[in-house]
């Protein structure tokens, strides 16, 4: 999986591409932890437009991201979800935790 970040004002967008599974753990964690340390950041947008697959370990990684963000008073939104990703997030009730679009 490829993970890239873009910083715009008080928002960092983390873009994911490919299979979001346990093999992406180290790369994803490195990107989001660095993003949460930027002093001006108030929002993280997780762009999943190019995510092909999402498994339970990815759900766990999203929860870890949310935990770190909340500790830093940062809001997380999941954006541009393909239908298959949205279905998994809905089944897991992630709409109660994240703003999803």
Secondary structure, 3 states (H helix, E strand, C coil): CEEEEEEECCEEEEEEEEEECHHHHHHHHHHHHHHHCCCCCCEEEEEEEEEEEECHHHHHHHHHHHHHHHHCCCEEEEECCCHHHHHHHHHCCHHHCCEEC
